[in-house]
Amino acid sequence: MRVFLSVIFSFVLLQVNAQVANFDHVDILIGRSKEYVVEYFTKLNNMSTNPTYKVTTEYTDNAQENIKVEYSLADEKYYKCISNEVIIGENNLVRMQLISFTNESASSNLNFLKSNFKSYDDKNSLSGNDWQFKLNENSFIQANFKKFENLYVLTYFYNKY
């Protein structure tokens, strides 16, 4: 079952990313395996000469695994974020992704949403800036784009209808 889910998510994410001609946004990692994420973050870190960039793993009180990378403001232009964090769910697959960035990368990340996701009104949302990408008849990737004082947070998560 795990392999099947991973293959389906990989195919769908390839479709999402293939729809974008210019890769000037942070990749969506929803549905990717924990191993894939660690390898992906490590490869990104190796593209920089900054030795402080590392992949960190933390566990919450309820044993939820979070994997994260952080970048300097000087490198945000290259990475399109200052932090990228995933939360691992069942079957060791990414269930949620939180991406933080400043004004430097806001337009590229928002343009990706506008081009690939459908905006919708979620009455439970505090921000009113919610988006959906339909995976199949039963599930979708939900996105929320929030602005704080000097920071934006883009959250992706897997959801079912």
BELNOR-V341205 format. One record per residue. RES is the residue in three letters. PSI is psi in radians with two decimals (* if undefined). OMEGA is omega in radians with two decimals (NA if undefined). Layout:
BEGIN
((RES PSI OMEGA) (RES PSI OMEGA))
END
This chain:
BEGIN
((MET -0.74 -3.12) (ARG -0.78 3.14) (VAL -0.75 3.13) (PHE -0.85 3.13) (LEU -0.73 -3.13) (SER -0.71 3.13) (VAL -0.77 3.13) (ILE -0.85 3.14) (PHE -0.70 -3.14) (SER -0.75 3.12) (PHE -0.81 -3.12) (VAL -0.72 -3.13) (LEU -0.57 3.03) (LEU -0.67 3.10) (GLN -0.78 3.14) (VAL -0.86 -3.09) (ASN -0.52 3.13) (ALA -0.37 3.14) (GLN -0.18 -3.08) (VAL 2.10 -3.10) (ALA -0.60 -3.10) (ASN 2.04 -3.10) (PHE 1.26 -3.12) (ASP 0.63 -3.14) (HIS 2.99 3.09) (VAL 2.28 -3.13) (ASP 2.50 3.05) (ILE 2.27 -3.10) (LEU 0.11 3.13) (ILE 2.30 3.12) (GLY -0.13 3.11) (ARG 2.71 3.13) (SER 2.75 3.08) (LYS -0.76 -3.13) (GLU -0.73 3.12) (TYR -0.79 -3.10) (VAL -0.81 -3.13) (VAL -0.76 3.13) (GLU -0.74 3.13) (TYR -0.85 3.12) (PHE -0.70 3.13) (THR -0.74 3.10) (LYS -0.74 3.09) (LEU -0.80 -3.14) (ASN -0.64 -3.11) (ASN -0.23 3.10) (MET -0.16 -3.12) (SER 2.70 3.06) (THR 0.01 -3.13) (ASN 1.96 -3.07) (PRO -0.16 -3.12) (THR -0.21 3.13) (TYR 2.19 3.14) (LYS 2.80 3.08) (VAL 2.19 3.12) (THR 2.57 3.10) (THR 2.29 3.10) (GLU 2.74 3.08) (TYR 2.33 3.10) (THR 3.05 3.12) (ASP -0.51 3.12) (ASN 0.40 3.05) (ALA 0.43 3.08) (GLN 2.31 -3.08) (GLU 2.24 3.09) (ASN 2.29 3.11) (ILE 2.32 -2.96) (LYS 2.59 2.93) (VAL 2.60 3.10) (GLU 2.54 -3.11) (TYR 2.78 3.12) (SER 2.80 3.08) (LEU -0.56 3.14) (ALA -0.51 -3.12) (ASP 0.02 -3.13) (GLU -0.63 -3.11) (LYS -0.63 3.14) (TYR -0.85 -3.05) (TYR -0.25 -3.10) (LYS 0.36 3.06) (CYS 2.91 3.00) (ILE -0.25 2.98) (SER 2.61 3.13) (ASN 2.04 -3.05) (GLU 2.40 3.07) (VAL 2.64 3.07) (ILE 2.16 -3.09) (ILE 2.32 3.14) (GLY -2.66 -3.12) (GLU 2.70 -3.11) (ASN 0.36 3.13) (ASN 0.60 3.11) (LEU 2.63 3.13) (VAL 2.16 3.14) (ARG -0.52 -3.10) (MET 2.59 3.11) (GLN 2.30 3.11) (LEU 2.15 -3.10) (ILE 2.20 -3.14) (SER 2.46 3.14) (PHE 2.93 3.13) (THR -2.96 3.09) (ASN -0.49 -3.13) (GLU -0.71 -3.06) (SER 0.06 -3.06) (ALA -0.81 -3.06) (SER -0.70 -3.13) (SER -0.70 3.12) (ASN -0.67 3.10) (LEU -0.67 3.09) (ASN -0.65 3.07) (PHE -0.77 3.10) (LEU -0.87 -3.10) (LYS -0.59 -3.10) (SER -0.44 -2.97) (ASN -0.25 -3.11) (PHE 2.75 3.10) (LYS 2.24 3.11) (SER 2.50 3.08) (TYR 2.81 -3.13) (ASP 1.96 3.08) (ASP 1.96 -3.08) (LYS -0.30 3.11) (ASN -0.10 -3.09) (SER 2.45 3.08) (LEU -0.46 -3.04) (SER -0.44 -3.08) (GLY 0.29 -3.11) (ASN 1.22 -3.06) (ASP 2.57 -3.03) (TRP 2.73 3.12) (GLN 2.50 2.96) (PHE 2.01 -3.08) (LYS 2.16 3.09) (LEU -0.79 3.11) (ASN -2.94 -3.09) (GLU -0.35 -3.04) (ASN -0.25 -3.03) (SER 2.85 -3.12) (PHE 2.83 2.98) (ILE 2.19 3.10) (GLN 2.48 3.12) (ALA 2.56 3.08) (ASN 2.28 -3.08) (PHE 1.97 -3.10) (LYS 2.49 3.06) (LYS 2.28 3.01) (PHE -2.92 -3.06) (GLU -1.14 -3.11) (ASN 0.39 -3.00) (LEU 2.53 3.01) (TYR 2.57 3.05) (VAL 2.17 3.08) (LEU 2.12 -3.12) (THR 2.22 3.01) (TYR 2.46 2.97) (PHE 2.64 3.12) (TYR 2.40 -3.13) (ASN 2.81 3.10) (LYS 2.61 3.08) (TYR * NA))
END
